[in-house]
Amino acid sequence: MAKASNMSLMRRKQLRDKLEKDVIVLKTNVRGVAQGYTTAFFCWGPGGLGKTHHITQELDDILGNAWVHHTAYSTPKALFDSLASAPTAIHLFEDCERLYKQDIAASILRAACGSPRDAERWMTYETAAEKRCVRFTGGIIIVSNENLKKSKGVLNAVASRFQPQEWNLVTEERIAGMLDMADQGSKRGGRTLSPKQCREIAAFIIDELAAESGRSILDFRVYNEHGIPVYCQWLDDPSGPHWTDVLRSKLRGQVCMPESRDEKTAKLEELAWVIYKNDALKGNPAKLKAWVDVTGLKKSQYYVHLNAAKAKWGAKDAARSLGTALVPVKV
């Protein structure tokens, strides 16, 4: 069987040409906000595929340093203060998913994105002690891992109106992209790696991960943040484990896909039921303590998941099939 990394130069060029067209579309949408043709742009897709790189590159080319990058969770008041301090600027939000789920923060962003027919955009933040209103004339760009158009909450409607662009790459495109990166060589920590060395790293990652369960789990961070550093460390200290052994160990962690929300919920419901039925835990305080110790969640969450579990496994016979061992749960 041919290795996934043995992609022909012709095929790589075809994929590169397609990717370049997609990048042009992405940057055109960013330019639309930066130049005032539209007030907002939403982009979503899995991490590690370059969407933020392309967006920030275009903003730098058009605006220089005259734009604001938000990369962490913020309170609604901090969000309002940040937007109010630069009401004419372009604001890029990245990895702020928790913020979007707060009604107040999402309402502020909705006001900043604006309403149809070029109506004036006024942001309001009101407490018992004050009421602040600021007219916002800048732009909003939101980059997220999930499609806010399909999310629940205040931003759903405005995201739907601006039609979020999905940024994703199929496995073959990811392979071509990683090989193209390797062809550029690399500099890391004062050490320069040749294109040949980088292609060796990329080929190893690709052939280890590309066919994993048929999923597109390759992303460029695996190469940049794991492959290159491990290889450089091995060059500096060849007496240790070979770089392929160390990287393979890291990749095994990469291919363990995170549990979905439904899977986590089901596991917590089962755990709540096991604790509830465990005769060794005398009294409710002991059961609540066991829940907190194992999950790290609040006591109130024990009852939420226990009630759901009772609906599923209320019969005594069902409890026996689950056992009574307390197993740590990662949430």
RACOR-V478423 format. One record per helix or strand of 3 or more residues. SS is the DSSP state (2 for helix, 1 for strand). FROM is the first residue (numbers start at 1). TO is the last residue. Records with the same first field share a line. If there is no record, write none. Layout:
# RACOR-V478423
SS = FROM-TO  FROM-TO
This chain:
# RACOR-V478423
2 = 9-34  51-63  76-85  97-100  103-113  148-150  155-162  171-182  195-209  212-214  220-236  243-254  261-277  283-295  299-313  316-322
1 = 40-44  67-70  90-94  122-126  131-135  139-144  186-188  191-193
